[in-house]
Amino acid sequence: MAQNLLFTEHNLWLKNLDQVKFEFKDLQIRLERALPHLHSKPLLARVEQFQNRFIRQREVVDELRHEIKQHENHLERMDQPAHLLLLEHVGLRDQFSRFYDLFIELERDFDEFLA
């Protein structure tokens, strides 16, 4: 039963990661549309910072997705003691939460930049 709850949480995380990937495409499009109107060096430097943050966050999405899938494999095989699997899951939950908080912060910073 507890194992099903962990898989349910995995599915929620994976859906959220898919949504974030979609939102990154939208952020990139918005940045490209704004680019012709940004001429000063400080603004162009901020554009580059956002592009770098977008790239890094997309990498983190892929890394998290991989770690979640690896954890699912461990759960299916039960190749570790239950308490270690649970600790691993809690660690993933913390990672996902930090990632999502940083994503929300990035979105907010970007919206303020474009305003």
trRosetta pair geometry for C-beta under 8 A, 3 or more apart (Angstrom, degrees):
i j d omega theta_ij theta_ji phi_ij phi_ji
1 4 5.8 -52 -159 27 34 112
1 5 7.1 33 147 -17 64 101
2 5 5.5 -50 -157 31 41 115
2 6 6.7 42 147 -20 67 101
3 6 5.7 -52 -155 33 36 113
3 7 6.6 34 150 -16 67 104
3 75 5.8 147 -149 -177 100 113
4 7 5.6 -53 -148 38 35 110
4 8 6.3 41 151 -24 66 104
5 8 5.4 -50 -147 33 33 116
5 9 6.5 33 153 -17 64 102
6 9 5.8 -53 -151 36 33 109
6 10 6.5 39 147 -23 64 103
6 75 6.1 -167 101 -114 138 152
6 85 7.9 -9 -124 148 170 106
6 89 5.4 -73 -134 -124 117 148
7 10 5.3 -48 -149 33 36 118
7 11 6.5 40 152 -21 65 100
7 72 6.8 81 -112 -123 83 98
7 75 7.0 -170 -65 113 89 156
8 11 5.8 -51 -152 32 32 112
8 12 6.7 33 149 -18 63 104
9 12 5.5 -52 -151 35 36 114
9 13 6.4 38 151 -19 67 103
9 89 7.6 85 78 -172 140 112
9 93 7.1 -27 164 -93 140 103
10 13 5.7 -57 -151 37 31 111
10 14 6.2 29 154 -18 67 107
10 68 5.3 143 -146 -175 94 109
10 71 7.1 -163 -100 87 124 113
10 72 5.8 102 -155 -74 166 107
11 14 5.7 -54 -144 37 31 111
11 15 6.4 32 156 -18 64 105
12 15 5.8 -54 -148 36 30 110
12 16 6.4 29 153 -17 64 107
13 16 5.7 -58 -150 39 31 111
13 17 6.3 33 152 -21 67 105
13 64 7.4 -123 164 154 119 117
13 68 5.8 -167 97 -107 133 148
13 92 7.7 -27 -98 150 173 108
13 96 5.1 -72 -130 -126 120 153
14 17 5.6 -51 -146 35 33 113
14 18 6.5 37 152 -20 63 101
14 65 6.6 85 -120 -124 83 85
14 68 6.2 -169 -67 115 92 156
15 18 5.6 -50 -152 33 34 113
15 19 6.5 34 150 -19 64 104
16 19 5.5 -53 -149 36 35 114
16 20 6.3 37 151 -21 66 103
16 96 7.7 88 79 -173 137 116
16 100 6.8 -21 156 -98 138 124
17 20 5.5 -49 -146 35 34 113
17 21 6.5 39 152 -22 64 101
17 61 5.1 141 -162 -155 99 92
17 64 6.2 -164 -101 91 136 120
17 65 5.6 169 141 -72 162 97
18 21 5.7 -51 -152 32 32 113
18 22 6.6 32 150 -17 63 104
19 22 5.6 -54 -153 36 34 113
19 23 6.3 33 150 -19 66 106
20 23 5.5 -54 -146 38 34 112
20 24 6.5 42 152 -26 65 99
20 57 7.7 -116 162 154 121 112
20 61 5.9 -165 94 -101 121 126
20 100 7.7 -122 -76 -111 138 74
20 103 5.7 -54 -135 -147 125 157
21 24 5.7 -48 -152 27 32 114
21 25 7.2 36 149 -20 60 97
21 58 7.0 85 -119 -128 78 85
21 61 5.7 142 -71 168 92 162
22 25 5.8 -50 -162 27 37 113
22 26 6.9 35 144 -15 65 103
23 26 5.3 -51 -153 36 42 115
23 27 6.3 45 149 -21 70 101
23 103 8.0 87 86 177 137 119
23 107 7.3 -28 158 -94 132 124
24 27 5.4 -48 -144 35 36 113
24 28 6.3 39 154 -21 65 103
24 54 5.8 134 -156 -158 103 96
24 57 6.8 -174 -99 96 128 114
24 58 5.7 131 178 -78 169 100
24 61 7.8 -110 -19 -22 146 151
25 28 5.8 -54 -150 35 30 112
25 29 6.5 32 151 -19 64 105
26 29 5.7 -53 -149 35 32 112
26 30 6.4 32 154 -18 65 106
27 30 5.7 -56 -149 38 31 112
27 31 6.3 33 152 -21 65 106
27 50 7.9 -139 160 171 114 115
27 54 6.2 -169 102 -107 126 123
27 107 7.2 -112 -89 -109 128 74
27 110 5.9 -5 -146 160 114 168
28 31 5.6 -54 -148 35 32 113
28 32 6.4 32 154 -19 65 105
28 54 6.2 122 -75 -173 92 159
29 32 5.8 -55 -148 36 31 111
29 33 6.4 31 153 -19 64 106
30 33 5.7 -54 -148 35 31 112
30 34 6.4 25 155 -15 64 109
30 110 7.7 94 93 157 131 120
30 114 6.6 -35 156 -93 117 158
31 34 5.8 -61 -148 39 31 107
31 35 6.5 53 151 -48 64 96
31 47 6.5 133 -169 -145 108 89
31 50 6.1 -171 -111 111 138 135
31 51 7.1 159 154 -73 159 81
31 54 7.8 -104 -9 -38 156 152
31 110 7.6 -68 -71 -156 101 118
32 35 5.6 -31 -151 0 33 123
33 36 7.8 -55 178 19 34 97
34 37 5.8 -74 -170 46 56 107
34 38 6.1 47 142 -26 86 114
34 47 7.9 -166 96 -104 107 112
34 114 5.7 -109 -88 -122 154 99
35 38 5.8 -67 -145 33 34 109
35 47 6.5 89 -107 -137 85 149
38 43 4.2 -146 -165 134 105 129
38 44 6.0 150 133 -70 110 65
38 47 6.1 141 103 -48 159 131
39 43 7.1 44 48 57 33 133
39 44 7.7 -20 178 -44 13 108
40 43 4.7 88 63 10 86 104
40 44 6.9 -159 93 -5 43 88
41 44 5.6 -58 -142 41 33 109
41 45 6.1 39 156 -25 67 104
42 45 5.5 -52 -148 33 32 115
42 46 6.7 34 152 -19 63 101
43 46 5.6 -51 -153 33 36 112
43 47 6.6 42 147 -23 65 100
44 47 5.3 -43 -150 29 39 118
44 48 6.7 41 151 -18 64 100
45 48 5.7 -52 -154 35 34 112
45 49 6.6 39 147 -21 64 103
46 49 5.4 -50 -149 34 37 115
46 50 6.4 36 153 -18 67 102
46 113 6.0 -178 155 -142 135 130
47 50 5.9 -56 -152 37 31 109
47 51 6.4 33 151 -20 65 105
48 51 5.6 -51 -146 35 34 114
48 52 6.4 34 154 -18 65 105
49 52 5.8 -57 -151 37 30 110
49 53 6.3 29 152 -18 65 107
50 53 5.5 -54 -145 38 34 111
50 54 6.2 38 154 -23 67 103
50 106 8.0 128 -138 -167 78 96
50 109 7.9 -169 -100 112 98 108
50 110 5.9 102 -133 -105 128 98
50 113 7.0 -136 -65 60 138 170
51 54 5.7 -52 -149 33 31 113
51 55 6.5 32 153 -19 64 104
52 55 5.7 -51 -148 35 32 112
52 56 6.3 29 155 -16 65 106
53 56 5.8 -55 -145 39 32 109
53 57 6.1 29 158 -18 66 109
53 106 5.6 -179 149 -130 131 123
54 57 6.0 -59 -145 39 26 108
54 58 6.4 28 155 -20 63 106
54 106 7.8 148 -78 174 60 139
55 58 5.9 -58 -152 34 28 110
55 59 6.6 30 150 -19 63 105
56 59 5.5 -54 -154 34 35 114
56 60 6.5 36 149 -20 67 102
57 60 5.4 -48 -148 33 38 114
57 61 6.6 48 149 -25 64 96
57 99 7.8 131 -146 -163 83 90
57 102 7.1 -164 -108 117 109 111
57 103 6.2 120 -156 -97 135 85
57 106 6.4 -66 -61 -14 154 173
58 61 5.5 -43 -153 26 37 117
58 62 6.8 35 150 -15 63 101
59 62 5.8 -56 -155 37 35 110
59 63 6.3 34 149 -18 68 107
60 63 5.4 -53 -143 39 35 113
60 64 6.0 36 157 -20 68 105
60 99 5.6 -179 145 -128 130 118
61 64 6.0 -57 -147 38 26 108
61 65 6.3 29 154 -21 62 108
61 99 7.8 141 -79 179 56 138
62 65 5.7 -52 -146 35 30 114
62 66 6.4 31 154 -19 63 106
63 66 5.7 -56 -153 35 30 112
63 67 6.4 27 153 -16 66 107
64 67 5.7 -56 -146 39 33 110
64 68 6.2 35 155 -21 67 105
64 92 7.8 121 -154 -156 84 88
64 95 6.4 180 -113 130 102 117
64 96 6.2 112 -157 -92 135 77
64 99 6.1 -39 -64 -38 149 170
65 68 5.9 -54 -148 34 28 111
65 69 6.4 26 154 -16 63 107
66 69 5.8 -58 -150 38 30 110
66 70 6.3 32 152 -20 65 106
67 70 5.5 -51 -146 35 33 114
67 71 6.4 35 154 -20 64 104
67 92 6.1 -178 130 -114 115 106
67 95 7.2 -13 92 89 156 160
68 71 5.7 -54 -151 35 31 111
68 72 6.5 36 149 -22 64 102
68 92 6.3 120 -91 -164 71 138
69 72 5.5 -48 -150 31 35 116
69 73 6.7 40 150 -21 63 100
70 73 5.6 -51 -156 31 35 115
70 74 6.7 35 148 -18 65 101
71 74 5.5 -50 -151 34 38 113
71 75 6.4 39 150 -20 67 104
71 85 7.7 124 -163 -156 87 79
71 88 5.8 179 -122 133 109 119
71 89 6.4 128 -174 -88 139 69
71 92 5.8 -46 -43 -51 162 155
72 75 5.6 -54 -148 36 33 112
72 76 6.3 33 154 -20 66 105
73 76 5.8 -54 -146 35 30 110
73 77 6.3 12 160 -3 65 111
74 77 6.2 -68 -145 48 27 99
74 78 7.8 86 159 -84 57 17
74 79 5.8 -101 -144 46 68 95
74 80 5.8 0 -173 9 116 114
74 85 6.0 -177 128 -115 115 100
74 88 7.0 -2 83 86 157 162
75 78 7.0 17 -172 -70 32 59
75 85 6.1 116 -92 -162 73 133
78 82 7.7 -13 -147 -76 97 74
78 85 7.6 -52 -129 -54 57 153
80 84 4.4 -99 157 85 119 124
80 85 5.2 148 82 -55 110 85
80 88 7.5 71 83 -11 158 138
81 84 4.8 87 64 8 82 105
81 85 7.2 -152 95 -6 41 87
82 85 5.6 -55 -149 37 35 112
82 86 6.3 34 154 -19 68 105
83 86 5.6 -52 -147 37 34 112
83 87 6.4 37 152 -20 65 103
84 87 5.5 -49 -146 36 34 112
84 88 6.3 38 152 -21 64 103
85 88 5.6 -52 -150 35 31 114
85 89 6.4 34 150 -22 64 105
86 89 5.4 -52 -149 34 34 114
86 90 6.4 35 153 -19 66 102
87 90 5.7 -52 -147 35 33 111
87 91 6.5 36 151 -20 63 104
88 91 5.6 -54 -153 35 32 115
88 92 6.5 33 150 -19 64 104
89 92 5.6 -53 -151 35 34 112
89 93 6.4 39 149 -23 65 103
90 93 5.4 -48 -149 32 34 117
90 94 6.6 36 151 -18 64 102
91 94 5.7 -53 -152 35 33 111
91 95 6.4 34 150 -19 65 104
92 95 5.5 -51 -146 36 34 113
92 96 6.2 34 155 -19 67 105
93 96 5.9 -54 -147 37 28 109
93 97 6.3 29 154 -20 63 108
94 97 5.7 -55 -146 37 30 112
94 98 6.3 29 156 -17 65 105
95 98 5.9 -57 -149 37 29 108
95 99 6.2 29 154 -19 65 108
96 99 5.6 -55 -147 38 31 113
96 100 6.2 27 157 -18 66 108
97 100 5.9 -55 -144 37 28 108
97 101 6.4 30 155 -19 63 106
98 101 5.8 -56 -148 36 30 112
98 102 6.4 27 155 -16 64 107
99 102 5.8 -61 -153 39 29 109
99 103 6.3 31 151 -22 66 106
100 103 5.4 -49 -146 33 35 115
100 104 6.5 36 154 -19 65 101
101 104 5.8 -53 -150 35 31 110
101 105 6.4 32 150 -18 64 107
102 105 5.5 -53 -147 38 34 114
102 106 6.2 39 152 -23 66 104
103 106 5.5 -52 -148 34 32 114
103 107 6.5 34 153 -19 64 103
104 107 5.7 -51 -149 35 32 113
104 108 6.4 33 152 -19 64 106
105 108 5.7 -55 -148 37 31 112
105 109 6.3 32 154 -19 66 106
106 109 5.7 -53 -145 37 30 111
106 110 6.1 30 156 -19 64 109
107 110 5.7 -58 -147 37 28 111
107 111 6.3 28 155 -19 64 106
108 111 5.8 -54 -147 35 29 110
108 112 6.4 29 154 -17 63 106
109 112 5.8 -58 -151 37 30 111
109 113 6.3 34 151 -24 65 106
110 113 5.5 -51 -149 32 33 116
110 114 6.5 22 157 -11 65 106
111 114 6.1 -60 -147 42 30 103
111 115 6.3 43 152 -39 64 104
112 115 5.6 -46 -148 17 32 120
